[in-house]
Amino acid sequence: MTQVVSGMGAEVGAQAARSRALAVLRIRSRALAVALLPAAVAVILVAGEVTGHLRGVGWDTLRVAVTVLAGVVLLAAAAIALVVARARPAVSPTVPITEEAAPDLYRMVRDLADRLDVPAPSAIALTPDCDSWLEDRTHPAHAPPPPPDGDEIGSVRGFSGRQRRAPAAPVLVIGSPFLWWMRVGELRAVLAPVVAGTGPSAQPDIAAARRFVRGLDAAVAVGSGPARWAVARWALGGVGWVARLLLRGCRSHAAEMERGVAAAAAERAQAVDYGLRIVAQEQVGLAYAGWDRLLTRVALPAWRIGRWPSRLDAGVVAALTELSRRDRLAEGFASRLGERPACDLLEEPGLVDEAASLLAARLFHGGPPEPGPDWAPVNWQEYPDEVVDRKWRTDAARLHRVLDSLGVRRSTDPGGPTLARVMDHLAATKPHPGSARPGPPSESLAAGLTAELAREELAAPDRSPAPADHGADRALWDEGMLPLFPLQPPRTGRELLADHVTAMVCCAAMDTAGATPGLDWLDGPSLLQAGQRVPDLAPRVLSLIEDGNPTPLRDWLRNLGVRAEKPVRLV
């Protein structure tokens, strides 16, 4: 009974989506009719002359004017139609997964599609994000070359191997963190409503409406692009104006069409692993939280110094396992780890993780498509020494360079820069009674750090060249649109100052008290003493920076055995 009700709900959603698709196609037909209207009037006027009914100077003038107008309109309409048909729609940058690289994953998706009674996706790709969707890549610029056996365009050899005449199925894009954190059954349950969306996608009217809307969207981008000649700019501007006009007319219908498709897919998937899908959705939220924390706290410090962690997805598992150890509410999650992880569906999960990690670095931070001297991978075992230690010493060196530029007195010890120099300078800027902010020299130090970082970024080698291949994200690089998702807003001067003073404290602790750099899966770079994380440093640094009070930090240094007057090694 449940399956019958689910099937009826899916049919209702599909019908609603199809009606909206027809509304979009009617807008396309009306646009074509408007383009043909002057030509139709010209035909009538010419026919009137031939039959002897519409003759005279006035009719001749009108006939010539309408004929010229019809020719101009037809040429413009043909140009716009060509741009809409040939403009390259935006495609998400992904890591393609071939069936040879993941036969078990393809088999699972094929079985899921058979159970849902929908066409199987044409391919599988991974995205370095916590989301999954279907993506149409049937545009000629994205389509694979024709098969050697001469199959007709539009005939599809899906997972089942059967040849059928239908629109090519979309690509299934899966969030890579899901593969590493979720178990096989959980991933299947999460993908069920996504895969179910291939059913409406195979409906010809919906497929045609989607192609039209995506073509208009791509034509708007073409119309807004640069052009060398004024005439070309004017022509492209006209194309963009018409495309925007049509897109505004289609927007509400297209949105309702997609809602109908989503509703139909959700209803169709109700009968598949319903109970497990509720549990799996909890894992989606956990994976997203762990992924976000890993990117902002762990990956970002490495990216900023030209290194990219090569096993981010494996890091998600470590981060969430650590969360389950710390959080009593998450104790039950550790028991899941005994089940088969979804990444076992891949033949070489390590290589896939590395490719997804590099793409994540490009999307979220910017960088070249291949490793190089200034853009090298780093594994988790090397992270403390290659990233944490280097970051702290680089920041500490920058702090002392700014102090030098401000004319701050150097240490009397010729061995090198000291933490005492930094603390004495910040303590000397203690605010007047009743003031909540330090005096101007602390402000000058923060401004100097901001300016120094800006100069270093300008002088740094460009890490964002366009890829050598012609992949789906080539246009994004050519137009300077990557990184697509900056993780954090620019740091304020106070935040930069706190980071740099913390780095100097950590360098002093490592060089004079035997502390070591470490990696906390949830909080990022951390200072370790005898293998344990050293606590309570951040509030003491803030007390020095914001209040000019060095006493809490001096007590912390004394308890740890750190000698602030001793020189430290910088890069």
DASUL-V18526 format. One line per field, one symbol per residue. psi: psi as a letter, one per 40 degrees, with the letter a starting at -180 (. if undefined). Layout:
psi = ???
This chain:
psi = dddddddddddddddddddddddddddddddddddeddddddddddddddeedgiidddddddddddddddddddddddddddddeihihhhhihihiddegdddddddddddddefiiiidihiihgigiiihhhfeiddeiiiiieefiihehhgadeeihihiihiihhhhhddddddiidddddddedddddeedddehddddddddddddddddddddeiiididdddddddddddddddddddeddddddddddddddddddedehfdddddddddddddddddddddddddddddddefihhefdddddddddddddddhdeededdddeeihideeeidgdddddddddddddddediiieiiadegiihiddedddddddddddddddddddddddefhhiieheeaiidddddddddefhiiheheiiidddddddddddddddddddeiihefiiidafidedddddefeiidghdiihiidddddddddddddddddddeeeiiiihhddeahihihfeihhifddddddddddefhedddddddddefhhdeiiihi.
